[in-house]
Amino acid sequence: MKSSIRDKAEGAFHEIKGTAKEIAGILNEDPELETEGSDEKIAGKVQAKIGQIKTVLGK
């Protein structure tokens, strides 16, 4: 599998996982879990964007 496709897929997975953690943190009134989810969601977006850049550059 190309690294760009893998980065996009892993990025999307981390976004979903981060969103779930963020919602769980809100529901459980756990600010640490909410922050962890938000951080993971941002990291997922960055990783997906890296995959898009690799696709454009042809790597």
mmCIF file of the N, C-alpha and C atoms, coordinates in Angstrom:
data_MODEL
# 
_entry.id   MODEL 
# 
loop_
_atom_site.group_PDB 
_atom_site.id 
_atom_site.type_symbol 
_atom_site.label_atom_id 
_atom_site.label_alt_id 
_atom_site.label_comp_id 
_atom_site.label_asym_id 
_atom_site.label_entity_id 
_atom_site.label_seq_id 
_atom_site.pdbx_PDB_ins_code 
_atom_site.Cartn_x 
_atom_site.Cartn_y 
_atom_site.Cartn_z 
_atom_site.occupancy 
_atom_site.B_iso_or_equiv 
_atom_site.pdbx_formal_charge 
_atom_site.auth_seq_id 
_atom_site.auth_comp_id 
_atom_site.auth_asym_id 
_atom_site.auth_atom_id 
_atom_site.pdbx_PDB_model_num 
ATOM 1   N N  . MET A 1 1  ? 0.844   -1.170 0.000  1.00 0.00 ? 1  MET A N  1 
ATOM 2   C CA . MET A 1 1  ? 0.000   0.000  0.000  1.00 0.00 ? 1  MET A CA 1 
ATOM 3   C C  . MET A 1 1  ? 0.894   1.239  0.000  1.00 0.00 ? 1  MET A C  1 
ATOM 4   N N  . LYS A 1 2  ? 0.515   2.222  -0.791 1.00 0.00 ? 2  LYS A N  1 
ATOM 5   C CA . LYS A 1 2  ? 1.287   3.458  -0.847 1.00 0.00 ? 2  LYS A CA 1 
ATOM 6   C C  . LYS A 1 2  ? 1.230   4.172  0.498  1.00 0.00 ? 2  LYS A C  1 
ATOM 7   N N  . SER A 1 3  ? 2.308   4.843  0.819  1.00 0.00 ? 3  SER A N  1 
ATOM 8   C CA . SER A 1 3  ? 2.360   5.540  2.099  1.00 0.00 ? 3  SER A CA 1 
ATOM 9   C C  . SER A 1 3  ? 1.332   6.671  2.167  1.00 0.00 ? 3  SER A C  1 
ATOM 10  N N  . SER A 1 4  ? 1.015   7.274  1.026  1.00 0.00 ? 4  SER A N  1 
ATOM 11  C CA . SER A 1 4  ? 0.030   8.360  1.036  1.00 0.00 ? 4  SER A CA 1 
ATOM 12  C C  . SER A 1 4  ? -1.359  7.826  1.386  1.00 0.00 ? 4  SER A C  1 
ATOM 13  N N  . ILE A 1 5  ? -1.712  6.686  0.849  1.00 0.00 ? 5  ILE A N  1 
ATOM 14  C CA . ILE A 1 5  ? -3.016  6.084  1.148  1.00 0.00 ? 5  ILE A CA 1 
ATOM 15  C C  . ILE A 1 5  ? -3.057  5.635  2.604  1.00 0.00 ? 5  ILE A C  1 
ATOM 16  N N  . ARG A 1 6  ? -1.965  5.066  3.069  1.00 0.00 ? 6  ARG A N  1 
ATOM 17  C CA . ARG A 1 6  ? -1.896  4.620  4.458  1.00 0.00 ? 6  ARG A CA 1 
ATOM 18  C C  . ARG A 1 6  ? -2.017  5.813  5.418  1.00 0.00 ? 6  ARG A C  1 
ATOM 19  N N  . ASP A 1 7  ? -1.347  6.913  5.094  1.00 0.00 ? 7  ASP A N  1 
ATOM 20  C CA . ASP A 1 7  ? -1.432  8.114  5.932  1.00 0.00 ? 7  ASP A CA 1 
ATOM 21  C C  . ASP A 1 7  ? -2.859  8.657  5.976  1.00 0.00 ? 7  ASP A C  1 
ATOM 22  N N  . LYS A 1 8  ? -3.523  8.672  4.833  1.00 0.00 ? 8  LYS A N  1 
ATOM 23  C CA . LYS A 1 8  ? -4.909  9.153  4.799  1.00 0.00 ? 8  LYS A CA 1 
ATOM 24  C C  . LYS A 1 8  ? -5.813  8.259  5.646  1.00 0.00 ? 8  LYS A C  1 
ATOM 25  N N  . ALA A 1 9  ? -5.653  6.944  5.514  1.00 0.00 ? 9  ALA A N  1 
ATOM 26  C CA . ALA A 1 9  ? -6.498  6.012  6.256  1.00 0.00 ? 9  ALA A CA 1 
ATOM 27  C C  . ALA A 1 9  ? -6.231  6.094  7.758  1.00 0.00 ? 9  ALA A C  1 
ATOM 28  N N  . GLU A 1 10 ? -4.975  6.123  8.140  1.00 0.00 ? 10 GLU A N  1 
ATOM 29  C CA . GLU A 1 10 ? -4.639  6.222  9.563  1.00 0.00 ? 10 GLU A CA 1 
ATOM 30  C C  . GLU A 1 10 ? -5.087  7.560  10.129 1.00 0.00 ? 10 GLU A C  1 
ATOM 31  N N  . GLY A 1 11 ? -4.977  8.610  9.338  1.00 0.00 ? 11 GLY A N  1 
ATOM 32  C CA . GLY A 1 11 ? -5.420  9.922  9.772  1.00 0.00 ? 11 GLY A CA 1 
ATOM 33  C C  . GLY A 1 11 ? -6.919  9.944  10.036 1.00 0.00 ? 11 GLY A C  1 
ATOM 34  N N  . ALA A 1 12 ? -7.684  9.336  9.136  1.00 0.00 ? 12 ALA A N  1 
ATOM 35  C CA . ALA A 1 12 ? -9.135  9.274  9.306  1.00 0.00 ? 12 ALA A CA 1 
ATOM 36  C C  . ALA A 1 12 ? -9.488  8.459  10.547 1.00 0.00 ? 12 ALA A C  1 
ATOM 37  N N  . PHE A 1 13 ? -8.773  7.364  10.766 1.00 0.00 ? 13 PHE A N  1 
ATOM 38  C CA . PHE A 1 13 ? -9.015  6.534  11.942 1.00 0.00 ? 13 PHE A CA 1 
ATOM 39  C C  . PHE A 1 13 ? -8.768  7.324  13.227 1.00 0.00 ? 13 PHE A C  1 
ATOM 40  N N  . HIS A 1 14 ? -7.672  8.072  13.263 1.00 0.00 ? 14 HIS A N  1 
ATOM 41  C CA . HIS A 1 14 ? -7.348  8.853  14.455 1.00 0.00 ? 14 HIS A CA 1 
ATOM 42  C C  . HIS A 1 14 ? -8.363  9.986  14.675 1.00 0.00 ? 14 HIS A C  1 
ATOM 43  N N  . GLU A 1 15 ? -8.875  10.548 13.580 1.00 0.00 ? 15 GLU A N  1 
ATOM 44  C CA . GLU A 1 15 ? -9.902  11.579 13.717 1.00 0.00 ? 15 GLU A CA 1 
ATOM 45  C C  . GLU A 1 15 ? -11.159 11.004 14.373 1.00 0.00 ? 15 GLU A C  1 
ATOM 46  N N  . ILE A 1 16 ? -11.574 9.831  13.914 1.00 0.00 ? 16 ILE A N  1 
ATOM 47  C CA . ILE A 1 16 ? -12.771 9.187  14.468 1.00 0.00 ? 16 ILE A CA 1 
ATOM 48  C C  . ILE A 1 16 ? -12.542 8.805  15.922 1.00 0.00 ? 16 ILE A C  1 
ATOM 49  N N  . LYS A 1 17 ? -11.394 8.213  16.193 1.00 0.00 ? 17 LYS A N  1 
ATOM 50  C CA . LYS A 1 17 ? -11.054 7.812  17.556 1.00 0.00 ? 17 LYS A CA 1 
ATOM 51  C C  . LYS A 1 17 ? -10.984 9.025  18.482 1.00 0.00 ? 17 LYS A C  1 
ATOM 52  N N  . GLY A 1 18 ? -10.404 10.116 18.002 1.00 0.00 ? 18 GLY A N  1 
ATOM 53  C CA . GLY A 1 18 ? -10.302 11.342 18.782 1.00 0.00 ? 18 GLY A CA 1 
ATOM 54  C C  . GLY A 1 18 ? -11.669 11.935 19.069 1.00 0.00 ? 18 GLY A C  1 
ATOM 55  N N  . THR A 1 19 ? -12.549 11.909 18.078 1.00 0.00 ? 19 THR A N  1 
ATOM 56  C CA . THR A 1 19 ? -13.900 12.422 18.268 1.00 0.00 ? 19 THR A CA 1 
ATOM 57  C C  . THR A 1 19 ? -14.637 11.605 19.323 1.00 0.00 ? 19 THR A C  1 
ATOM 58  N N  . ALA A 1 20 ? -14.472 10.288 19.278 1.00 0.00 ? 20 ALA A N  1 
ATOM 59  C CA . ALA A 1 20 ? -15.121 9.419  20.262 1.00 0.00 ? 20 ALA A CA 1 
ATOM 60  C C  . ALA A 1 20 ? -14.610 9.714  21.673 1.00 0.00 ? 20 ALA A C  1 
ATOM 61  N N  . LYS A 1 21 ? -13.306 9.886  21.806 1.00 0.00 ? 21 LYS A N  1 
ATOM 62  C CA . LYS A 1 21 ? -12.727 10.203 23.120 1.00 0.00 ? 21 LYS A CA 1 
ATOM 63  C C  . LYS A 1 21 ? -13.214 11.563 23.616 1.00 0.00 ? 21 LYS A C  1 
ATOM 64  N N  . GLU A 1 22 ? -13.293 12.507 22.691 1.00 0.00 ? 22 GLU A N  1 
ATOM 65  C CA . GLU A 1 22 ? -13.735 13.847 23.053 1.00 0.00 ? 22 GLU A CA 1 
ATOM 66  C C  . GLU A 1 22 ? -15.179 13.813 23.567 1.00 0.00 ? 22 GLU A C  1 
ATOM 67  N N  . ILE A 1 23 ? -16.037 13.095 22.879 1.00 0.00 ? 23 ILE A N  1 
ATOM 68  C CA . ILE A 1 23 ? -17.433 12.975 23.296 1.00 0.00 ? 23 ILE A CA 1 
ATOM 69  C C  . ILE A 1 23 ? -17.534 12.241 24.626 1.00 0.00 ? 23 ILE A C  1 
ATOM 70  N N  . ALA A 1 24 ? -16.748 11.177 24.782 1.00 0.00 ? 24 ALA A N  1 
ATOM 71  C CA . ALA A 1 24 ? -16.753 10.434 26.050 1.00 0.00 ? 24 ALA A CA 1 
ATOM 72  C C  . ALA A 1 24 ? -16.296 11.333 27.195 1.00 0.00 ? 24 ALA A C  1 
ATOM 73  N N  . GLY A 1 25 ? -15.319 12.170 26.945 1.00 0.00 ? 25 GLY A N  1 
ATOM 74  C CA . GLY A 1 25 ? -14.840 13.101 27.962 1.00 0.00 ? 25 GLY A CA 1 
ATOM 75  C C  . GLY A 1 25 ? -15.903 14.106 28.355 1.00 0.00 ? 25 GLY A C  1 
ATOM 76  N N  . ILE A 1 26 ? -16.663 14.579 27.371 1.00 0.00 ? 26 ILE A N  1 
ATOM 77  C CA . ILE A 1 26 ? -17.745 15.522 27.653 1.00 0.00 ? 26 ILE A CA 1 
ATOM 78  C C  . ILE A 1 26 ? -18.837 14.847 28.466 1.00 0.00 ? 26 ILE A C  1 
ATOM 79  N N  . LEU A 1 27 ? -19.221 13.660 28.053 1.00 0.00 ? 27 LEU A N  1 
ATOM 80  C CA . LEU A 1 27 ? -20.303 12.941 28.733 1.00 0.00 ? 27 LEU A CA 1 
ATOM 81  C C  . LEU A 1 27 ? -19.930 12.541 30.157 1.00 0.00 ? 27 LEU A C  1 
ATOM 82  N N  . ASN A 1 28 ? -18.677 12.178 30.356 1.00 0.00 ? 28 ASN A N  1 
ATOM 83  C CA . ASN A 1 28 ? -18.212 11.743 31.678 1.00 0.00 ? 28 ASN A CA 1 
ATOM 84  C C  . ASN A 1 28 ? -17.651 12.892 32.509 1.00 0.00 ? 28 ASN A C  1 
ATOM 85  N N  . GLU A 1 29 ? -17.721 14.095 31.951 1.00 0.00 ? 29 GLU A N  1 
ATOM 86  C CA . GLU A 1 29 ? -17.172 15.280 32.609 1.00 0.00 ? 29 GLU A CA 1 
ATOM 87  C C  . GLU A 1 29 ? -15.712 15.058 33.011 1.00 0.00 ? 29 GLU A C  1 
ATOM 88  N N  . ASP A 1 30 ? -14.952 14.528 32.048 1.00 0.00 ? 30 ASP A N  1 
ATOM 89  C CA . ASP A 1 30 ? -13.528 14.246 32.238 1.00 0.00 ? 30 ASP A CA 1 
ATOM 90  C C  . ASP A 1 30 ? -12.726 15.139 31.286 1.00 0.00 ? 30 ASP A C  1 
ATOM 91  N N  . PRO A 1 31 ? -12.236 16.268 31.776 1.00 0.00 ? 31 PRO A N  1 
ATOM 92  C CA . PRO A 1 31 ? -11.532 17.200 30.882 1.00 0.00 ? 31 PRO A CA 1 
ATOM 93  C C  . PRO A 1 31 ? -10.245 16.627 30.282 1.00 0.00 ? 31 PRO A C  1 
ATOM 94  N N  . GLU A 1 32 ? -9.579  15.728 30.999 1.00 0.00 ? 32 GLU A N  1 
ATOM 95  C CA . GLU A 1 32 ? -8.355  15.126 30.460 1.00 0.00 ? 32 GLU A CA 1 
ATOM 96  C C  . GLU A 1 32 ? -8.661  14.277 29.233 1.00 0.00 ? 32 GLU A C  1 
ATOM 97  N N  . LEU A 1 33 ? -9.717  13.460 29.320 1.00 0.00 ? 33 LEU A N  1 
ATOM 98  C CA . LEU A 1 33 ? -10.105 12.606 28.194 1.00 0.00 ? 33 LEU A CA 1 
ATOM 99  C C  . LEU A 1 33 ? -10.580 13.459 27.024 1.00 0.00 ? 33 LEU A C  1 
ATOM 100 N N  . GLU A 1 34 ? -11.289 14.523 27.330 1.00 0.00 ? 34 GLU A N  1 
ATOM 101 C CA . GLU A 1 34 ? -11.758 15.428 26.291 1.00 0.00 ? 34 GLU A CA 1 
ATOM 102 C C  . GLU A 1 34 ? -10.576 16.071 25.565 1.00 0.00 ? 34 GLU A C  1 
ATOM 103 N N  . THR A 1 35 ? -9.587  16.518 26.318 1.00 0.00 ? 35 THR A N  1 
ATOM 104 C CA . THR A 1 35 ? -8.396  17.132 25.730 1.00 0.00 ? 35 THR A CA 1 
ATOM 105 C C  . THR A 1 35 ? -7.597  16.106 24.925 1.00 0.00 ? 35 THR A C  1 
ATOM 106 N N  . GLU A 1 36 ? -7.468  14.904 25.450 1.00 0.00 ? 36 GLU A N  1 
ATOM 107 C CA . GLU A 1 36 ? -6.751  13.844 24.735 1.00 0.00 ? 36 GLU A CA 1 
ATOM 108 C C  . GLU A 1 36 ? -7.435  13.546 23.404 1.00 0.00 ? 36 GLU A C  1 
ATOM 109 N N  . GLY A 1 37 ? -8.757  13.495 23.422 1.00 0.00 ? 37 GLY A N  1 
ATOM 110 C CA . GLY A 1 37 ? -9.504  13.259 22.190 1.00 0.00 ? 37 GLY A CA 1 
ATOM 111 C C  . GLY A 1 37 ? -9.322  14.376 21.187 1.00 0.00 ? 37 GLY A C  1 
ATOM 112 N N  . SER A 1 38 ? -9.346  15.596 21.666 1.00 0.00 ? 38 SER A N  1 
ATOM 113 C CA . SER A 1 38 ? -9.160  16.752 20.793 1.00 0.00 ? 38 SER A CA 1 
ATOM 114 C C  . SER A 1 38 ? -7.764  16.727 20.162 1.00 0.00 ? 38 SER A C  1 
ATOM 115 N N  . ASP A 1 39 ? -6.765  16.409 20.971 1.00 0.00 ? 39 ASP A N  1 
ATOM 116 C CA . ASP A 1 39 ? -5.387  16.318 20.464 1.00 0.00 ? 39 ASP A CA 1 
ATOM 117 C C  . ASP A 1 39 ? -5.252  15.227 19.409 1.00 0.00 ? 39 ASP A C  1 
ATOM 118 N N  . GLU A 1 40 ? -5.874  14.077 19.664 1.00 0.00 ? 40 GLU A N  1 
ATOM 119 C CA . GLU A 1 40 ? -5.775  12.958 18.719 1.00 0.00 ? 40 GLU A CA 1 
ATOM 120 C C  . GLU A 1 40 ? -6.501  13.291 17.413 1.00 0.00 ? 40 GLU A C  1 
ATOM 121 N N  . LYS A 1 41 ? -7.609  14.000 17.521 1.00 0.00 ? 41 LYS A N  1 
ATOM 122 C CA . LYS A 1 41 ? -8.355  14.402 16.337 1.00 0.00 ? 41 LYS A CA 1 
ATOM 123 C C  . LYS A 1 41 ? -7.515  15.350 15.474 1.00 0.00 ? 41 LYS A C  1 
ATOM 124 N N  . ILE A 1 42 ? -6.836  16.275 16.102 1.00 0.00 ? 42 ILE A N  1 
ATOM 125 C CA . ILE A 1 42 ? -5.972  17.211 15.372 1.00 0.00 ? 42 ILE A CA 1 
ATOM 126 C C  . ILE A 1 42 ? -4.812  16.460 14.720 1.00 0.00 ? 42 ILE A C  1 
ATOM 127 N N  . ALA A 1 43 ? -4.227  15.520 15.456 1.00 0.00 ? 43 ALA A N  1 
ATOM 128 C CA . ALA A 1 43 ? -3.125  14.724 14.902 1.00 0.00 ? 43 ALA A CA 1 
ATOM 129 C C  . ALA A 1 43 ? -3.600  13.917 13.693 1.00 0.00 ? 43 ALA A C  1 
ATOM 130 N N  . GLY A 1 44 ? -4.815  13.412 13.767 1.00 0.00 ? 44 GLY A N  1 
ATOM 131 C CA . GLY A 1 44 ? -5.377  12.669 12.637 1.00 0.00 ? 44 GLY A CA 1 
ATOM 132 C C  . GLY A 1 44 ? -5.558  13.557 11.413 1.00 0.00 ? 44 GLY A C  1 
ATOM 133 N N  . LYS A 1 45 ? -6.017  14.780 11.621 1.00 0.00 ? 45 LYS A N  1 
ATOM 134 C CA . LYS A 1 45 ? -6.177  15.714 10.507 1.00 0.00 ? 45 LYS A CA 1 
ATOM 135 C C  . LYS A 1 45 ? -4.834  16.032 9.868  1.00 0.00 ? 45 LYS A C  1 
ATOM 136 N N  . VAL A 1 46 ? -3.819  16.212 10.704 1.00 0.00 ? 46 VAL A N  1 
ATOM 137 C CA . VAL A 1 46 ? -2.476  16.501 10.191 1.00 0.00 ? 46 VAL A CA 1 
ATOM 138 C C  . VAL A 1 46 ? -1.961  15.316 9.374  1.00 0.00 ? 46 VAL A C  1 
ATOM 139 N N  . GLN A 1 47 ? -2.136  14.107 9.894  1.00 0.00 ? 47 GLN A N  1 
ATOM 140 C CA . GLN A 1 47 ? -1.653  12.919 9.194  1.00 0.00 ? 47 GLN A CA 1 
ATOM 141 C C  . GLN A 1 47 ? -2.383  12.741 7.864  1.00 0.00 ? 47 GLN A C  1 
ATOM 142 N N  . ALA A 1 48 ? -3.686  12.985 7.845  1.00 0.00 ? 48 ALA A N  1 
ATOM 143 C CA . ALA A 1 48 ? -4.433  12.877 6.594  1.00 0.00 ? 48 ALA A CA 1 
ATOM 144 C C  . ALA A 1 48 ? -3.953  13.921 5.593  1.00 0.00 ? 48 ALA A C  1 
ATOM 145 N N  . LYS A 1 49 ? -3.664  15.119 6.070  1.00 0.00 ? 49 LYS A N  1 
ATOM 146 C CA . LYS A 1 49 ? -3.170  16.178 5.186  1.00 0.00 ? 49 LYS A CA 1 
ATOM 147 C C  . LYS A 1 49 ? -1.798  15.803 4.616  1.00 0.00 ? 49 LYS A C  1 
ATOM 148 N N  . ILE A 1 50 ? -0.952  15.175 5.422  1.00 0.00 ? 50 ILE A N  1 
ATOM 149 C CA . ILE A 1 50 ? 0.351   14.706 4.935  1.00 0.00 ? 50 ILE A CA 1 
ATOM 150 C C  . ILE A 1 50 ? 0.153   13.693 3.812  1.00 0.00 ? 50 ILE A C  1 
ATOM 151 N N  . GLY A 1 51 ? -0.830  12.803 3.978  1.00 0.00 ? 51 GLY A N  1 
ATOM 152 C CA . GLY A 1 51 ? -1.142  11.839 2.925  1.00 0.00 ? 51 GLY A CA 1 
ATOM 153 C C  . GLY A 1 51 ? -1.569  12.525 1.636  1.00 0.00 ? 51 GLY A C  1 
ATOM 154 N N  . GLN A 1 52 ? -2.361  13.593 1.758  1.00 0.00 ? 52 GLN A N  1 
ATOM 155 C CA . GLN A 1 52 ? -2.786  14.336 0.568  1.00 0.00 ? 52 GLN A CA 1 
ATOM 156 C C  . GLN A 1 52 ? -1.590  15.004 -0.109 1.00 0.00 ? 52 GLN A C  1 
ATOM 157 N N  . ILE A 1 53 ? -0.690  15.540 0.680  1.00 0.00 ? 53 ILE A N  1 
ATOM 158 C CA . ILE A 1 53 ? 0.493   16.196 0.120  1.00 0.00 ? 53 ILE A CA 1 
ATOM 159 C C  . ILE A 1 53 ? 1.369   15.172 -0.605 1.00 0.00 ? 53 ILE A C  1 
ATOM 160 N N  . LYS A 1 54 ? 1.528   13.999 -0.012 1.00 0.00 ? 54 LYS A N  1 
ATOM 161 C CA . LYS A 1 54 ? 2.315   12.944 -0.665 1.00 0.00 ? 54 LYS A CA 1 
ATOM 162 C C  . LYS A 1 54 ? 1.693   12.544 -1.981 1.00 0.00 ? 54 LYS A C  1 
ATOM 163 N N  . THR A 1 55 ? 0.357   12.513 -2.050 1.00 0.00 ? 55 THR A N  1 
ATOM 164 C CA . THR A 1 55 ? -0.310  12.168 -3.297 1.00 0.00 ? 55 THR A CA 1 
ATOM 165 C C  . THR A 1 55 ? -0.013  13.205 -4.371 1.00 0.00 ? 55 THR A C  1 
ATOM 166 N N  . VAL A 1 56 ? -0.064  14.468 -3.998 1.00 0.00 ? 56 VAL A N  1 
ATOM 167 C CA . VAL A 1 56 ? 0.199   15.539 -4.949 1.00 0.00 ? 56 VAL A CA 1 
ATOM 168 C C  . VAL A 1 56 ? 1.643   15.485 -5.441 1.00 0.00 ? 56 VAL A C  1 
ATOM 169 N N  . LEU A 1 57 ? 2.558   15.228 -4.520 1.00 0.00 ? 57 LEU A N  1 
ATOM 170 C CA . LEU A 1 57 ? 3.976   15.183 -4.880 1.00 0.00 ? 57 LEU A CA 1 
ATOM 171 C C  . LEU A 1 57 ? 4.370   13.876 -5.559 1.00 0.00 ? 57 LEU A C  1 
ATOM 172 N N  . GLY A 1 58 ? 3.493   12.867 -5.479 1.00 0.00 ? 58 GLY A N  1 
ATOM 173 C CA . GLY A 1 58 ? 3.770   11.595 -6.138 1.00 0.00 ? 58 GLY A CA 1 
ATOM 174 C C  . GLY A 1 58 ? 4.696   10.690 -5.377 1.00 0.00 ? 58 GLY A C  1 
ATOM 175 N N  . LYS A 1 59 ? 4.726   10.811 -4.060 1.00 0.00 ? 59 LYS A N  1 
ATOM 176 C CA . LYS A 1 59 ? 5.597   9.960  -3.251 1.00 0.00 ? 59 LYS A CA 1 
ATOM 177 C C  . LYS A 1 59 ? 4.847   8.799  -2.700 1.00 0.00 ? 59 LYS A C  1 
# 
